[in-house]
Amino acid sequence: MTKVFYLLLFLSSSTDPTYYNKGMYFMSEGECELSKPIAIEVMRREAEAVGITDMHIDAHCIEMDVKEYKKTITS
């Protein structure tokens, strides 16, 4: 088993009843915490680009055990 940290981003808005979530995996909690503000800002810009306003974004680093960890093409 490998421990990874999953950054879960969850967006909600009072102007749109839809909820959005996405996340990324990191090898350390520190790396996850450092990336959190950037990921929140990217999600905020993506939401604004599609007209979502008055948004709230929750972001949490969650420790997980995985059987196999593969880096993504963009990492």
Secondary structure as the mmCIF struct_conf table of DSSP 4:
data_model
#
loop_
_struct_conf.conf_type_id
_struct_conf.id
_struct_conf.beg_label_comp_id
_struct_conf.beg_label_asym_id
_struct_conf.beg_label_seq_id
_struct_conf.end_label_comp_id
_struct_conf.end_label_asym_id
_struct_conf.end_label_seq_id
STRN STRN1 THR A 2 SER A 13
BEND BEND1 SER A 14 THR A 15
STRN STRN2 TYR A 20 PHE A 26
BEND BEND2 MET A 27 SER A 28
HELX_RH_AL_P HELX_RH_AL_P1 GLU A 29 ALA A 49
TURN_TY1_P TURN_TY1_P1 VAL A 50 GLY A 51
BEND BEND3 ASP A 54 ASP A 54
STRN STRN3 MET A 55 VAL A 66
BEND BEND4 LYS A 67 LYS A 67
TURN_TY1_P TURN_TY1_P2 ILE A 73 THR A 74
#
